[in-house]
Amino acid sequence: MENRLVLMQGNEACVEGAIAAGMRFFAGYPITPSTEIAEGAALRLPVVGGRFMQMEDEISSMAAVIGASVTGTKAMTATSGPGFSLKQENIGYAAMCEIPCVIVDVQRYGPSTGLPTSPSQADVMQARWGTHGDHPIIALSPSSVQETYTLIIRAFSLSEKYRTPVIFLTDEIVGHMREGIAVPDPESLEIIDRPVPADVKDPDWKPYGTESDADTPQMPAFGQGGRFHITGLVHDERGYPSGSNAVAERLINRLHRKIEWNLDDIISYEERQIEDADVAVLCYGGTARSVQRAITAARKKGMKVGMFRPITIWPFPEGAVKALQSRVKHIIVVEHNRGQISREVERLVKDERMLSSLYKIDGTVIMPDEVLAAIEEVYASGKPAY
């Protein structure tokens, strides 16, 4: 079967991709600019045998998603800004209890109510550190409607494979954009389901025990016959609360290592025209659209510029960024916040003269001409000569 060509909004593509990944439960509360995801889920899930539930708030929405996932159902919620803040306690619970789920955050301008219909990328650090304690997280960021469809499928696969919440960190630009996309043949999709033990009644089975710290524990659905305890407290391999310092250290380290020891599988990024570039523009999400047009214009003027785009925002692609500084002479970070990813890049790049940034926090979109001006300023200053 050939791909179907469809005109689709980013938020609509998020729903369709999630359903293609096997999502059959959605719980949420309407909030701009993510509301079309809830509306789409309400319309489409009953058609495929799924369930949509509008909850009274974002806290309960996250709790409902966790409950659905425990039954073996692929589950998702979507929100923005203040709603993402409200979900954080239960996101921490899902991380501690290793419950797969996908949380879509269509970022908007803030803090607080801010400008609800304006673009922003200011939830980057909240996605990483929003919930309390040391916890692992995976966060992905699409830059187009097409990528929204395919990347939300990957979000579900990573969540299931590593038994962890995954943040789908889109933004108002991509969420409300309409583009023609090629909807893949379902037979061509790589769909990953959570690991399930062959014998859930095996008395030696440990729901939170693995052979290696790089492995993910197997997870049967509640009601399949296996008994296991779920608690947000520090717990042993059987799932029962433990006050042991040794158990606490072993558990938290394992939660991190199942991510940290599989970075090659989890991290993805895109490079464009980096091979001969003097200057790299590092961007992500909706800003990549303006950056690519600016790079095309800069190349026509004889400036050797390329783009580096993290697709996996967390874990941050540290190795690739460290390598980038040896391949180019200057890096410009472009983002819709006051420099949240810029700080990550600063931490990795040895020579601060190699770095500059372009950010915007007035609720309007970073335009190609603004990116081009930042590139021209770098060349005019002679910085690529370092």
N, C-alpha and C positions, 0 to 999 in steps of 0.2 A: 504494500500500500504506500502511495506517495504522501509526502507531507501536505497538509491542508494549509492554504494561505488564508489568513483571517485578519481583519482589522480589529484590534483589541487594545483596551486600556491596560496600563500596567497593573492596576489593582485587580482587574478581571483576569489577567494572565496569571496572577498569583493564585487565584482560586482554581483556575483550570489546571495549572501545573500541580497544585497540591492534590487535587482529585486524581490526576494521573499517577501521582506517587502513592496513592492508596489512602489519602486522608478521608476518613468517614465520620469525623466528629469535629464540630467547631463550636466554641463558646466564646462570646464576646459582648462588648457593649459599644454602641456607636460613638465614634469620635473622629472628627475631621483631622487629617485627610485620608483616613483608612476605612471609612464607612462602607465604601463600595465593596470591600472584601467581605464584610459581614452580610451585606445585601446579596452578593453573589453566592456566598455559601448557603444562605437561607433558600435561595432559588434552586441551586444545583444539587445540594446534598440529598434531598429527598428523592431526586430522580435516580441516583445511583445507590440507593439503599442506606444512605447516611443520615445523620441527625444534626440539626442546627439548634442551638439553645442560646437565646439572649438572656444574659444574667443581669442582676441588679447593679453590678459594678465590676471593675476590672480585677479586684482581688478574688471575688467569687468566680469570675471567668477563668482565671488561671487555675484555681482549685478544681473546677469542673474538668478542665483539660487534663490535669494530672490524674484525676479519677478515671476518666475515659481511657487514658493510656494504660493504666494498670490492668484494665480488662483485656488488653491486647489490641486496642483500637488505635490507629494512627490519628493523632489529634493536633489541632492547631488553634491559635487565637491570634487576633490582630488588634493593634492599637496605635496610639501616637502620644508623644509628649507626656502630659500628666498621667495618662493611663498606663504608660510604660513604667512610670515611677511606682504606681500602685501595685503592679505585678511583681515587684522585685522580691518581696519576702518569699512568695511561693516559687519563684524561679530558683532561689537558693534551696528551697525544700526539694525541688526536682533534681538539682545538682547533687545534693547530699544523698538522696534516695535512688539516684541513677534511673530516673524515669524519663524515657524519650518523649519529647514534645517540641513543637516549633512555635516560636513567638515572633510574629511579624510586627516591626515598628516602622511605620511610615512617618519618618521624621518631619517635624514642623518647627517653626520658629518659636523660641521660648527665651527665658524660663517662664514658669507658670502658664497662664493661658496664652500669653504672647500674641503672635499673629497666626491664628489657626490655619489659614489657607496659604501661608508663605513657606518657601523652601528653607530647609536647614539640614545640617549634618552634625548637630551639636549633641547627639546622644551616643557618640562613639565611646566615650569613656564610661557612660552609664551602662552601655552594653557590656563592658568588661568588668566594671567594679560596682555596678548598681546594687547588687545584693551584698550582704555583709559576710565577712569571713574570707578565708582563702578558698577560692573555688575555681574550677576550670570552666571555660566557656568556649563555644564556637560561634562566630558571627560572620555572616556572609553579606556582601553588598553588590547588588546588580546595577548595571548602568544603562540597561535598555529594557524594553518590553519583552523582546525575545529572550534575553538573559533572565528576566524575572521568571518566565515559564520554566526554563531548564534548570535554573539555580535553586528554585524552591524544591524541585525534585531532589536535587543533591542535598539540600538542607534536611529533608526527611531521611535520606539514606544515611547521612552522617549521624543524625540523632539516634536512629535505630541501631546502627552499627556500634556506636560507642556509648549507648544508653546515657544520653545527656541532653539537656535542653540546648537548642540551637536558635540563635537570634538571627532573624532575616531582616537586615538593617537597610531598608530601602528609604526613599525620601519622596517628598511631595512632587518633585520634578518627574521622576520615573513613575510614581504611582498614578499620576493624572495624565501622563502622556499617552497618546494614541499612535500606534504604529502597525504596519502590516507585519505579521509574524508567520513563520512556518511552524505549524503545530506538528510535532513529530509523530510518526507512526507509533502507536503504543507498543508494538512488538520490538521496536528499536531501543526502548528506554531501559536503562539499568536501574532496577528497583531493588533496594536492599531492605530486608526485614530483620528485626532484632533476633539475636541468637536465642534459641529455645532448647532447654535440655531434652535429651531423648527420653528420659524417664524421670518425670517430676516427682515420683513417689520413692525414688532412691533415697534411703535414709542417710547416705553419705553426701548427698547433694547440698552444697552451700550456696545460697542465692547471692551472697556478696563475696565469694571466694573465687580466686582464679589461680591458674598454674603459674602465671607470670604477671608482673605489674604492668606489662604492655597489653594484657588481655582484657576483654570486657566480660563481666559475669553474664551467664545465661539468665533469661528472664521469661518464665511461663506467665500466661495470663491468670489472673485470679479466677478461680472456679474450675481450673483444669485438674485439680486434685493435689497439687503440690502445696505445701504449707510454708509460707515465709512471712516474716514480720517486716513492716515498713514503718520507719520512724525517722524524724529529723534529728534525733539525738545521735551522738557518736555510737556506732553499733559494730558488733563483731561480724564474722563471716556468715553467721546464721541470721543476722538482722536484729539481734536483741541488743538493747541499750547496754553500754559499758562505760564505766567511769575510769577505765584504765588509760593511763597516759600513753602506754605503748600501743594500745589499740587505736587511740585517736591519731597518733602519728602515722601508723601504718595505713589507716583508712584514707586520711587526707592526702598522703603521698601517692597512694594508688589512684585516687580520683584524678590527680594531676598527670600521673605518668601514662595513663591510658590515652591521654591526649598528647602529651609531650613526646612520647616515644613513637608516635605515629604521625609526626608532622608532615612527612613526605606524602602521606595519603590525604591529609586534611587540607594543607595549604595550597592555594592556587592563586596565580596572578597573571596579568597580561603585560606583554611588552610590545610596543610598536615603534619601529624605526630607531631602535636603540643602538643597532650595530655600529653605525658611524657617528653617533650623536656626541656633541660636545656638552649639550644641556639636556637634562631629563626633567620632564614635568611629571611629578608624582600626584596622582589624583585618584578618586574613587567615586562610585555611585554616579549621580546625575551630573556632576561637574565634568566627567570625562567627555561629555558631548561637546562642550565649549572648548575644552582643551584640544581635542582632536582637530577641530576646525582651525584653531589658532596655530597648531603645529603645521598644518597644510599651508597656511598663509606664510608662516615663518620660513618654511623650506623654499617657497617661491622667491623669497628675498635672499636666499643663500645661507640662511642660518641652519646649522645642523642640530635639530631638536627632535627628541623622541618622547614617548610616554611610557611611564611605568604605573600600572594600576593594580593595587591589591584587590583581589576578589574575596579572599579570606582576610577579613579585617582582624579577627582574633581567632587563633593565635596570629600575631602580627608576623609577616614574612621577613623576619630579621635577617636571615641568611642572604636572601636575595637583595635586600637593601644594602647590606654590608658590601656585597659584591658589586652593586651598582656604583658605589663611590669610586671604585677602581676602574670603572669603564667610562665614566663621564667626568667632566670638569666642574659641573655645577648642577645642583638639584633645586628646582622650584616646587614647593608644595602648595597645591591649590585646594581649598576646601571652604565649605559654608559654615565656619565656626571661627573661634579666635585662636586656632592653632592646636587642636587636640592631637591630630596625627603628626603635625609638625614636631611636637615634643618627642614623639616616638622616634622620628627620624633624627632629630638632634642627638638623641641618646646613642644612636648607632654610628653616626658620621663623625670622624675624628676631627676634621678641619671645619670649623664653623664658617669659614669664608666660602665654603662650597654651597652653603644653604641660603635660600631666601624663601619668602612665602607670600602668597596672595590669598587673602580671605575676605569674606563679605558677611556682614551681620545686620544688614538693614532690611532683610526680608525680600530682597530682589535676587535675581539669578546672576551669577557670574557670567559675563558675556565673552565671546571669543576675542573681541577687540581688547578687553581688559587683560586677558591672558597674553595676547600678543604684545601688548605694551610692557608687561612684566618681563617677557622674553627679551624684547628689544633693550630694556633697561639693563639687563644682565650683560648683554653684548656691548652696550655703550660704556659700561663701567670697566670693561676689560676682564671681568671675573673668569671667563672660561680660559684665560691664559695662565691661571695658577698652575 
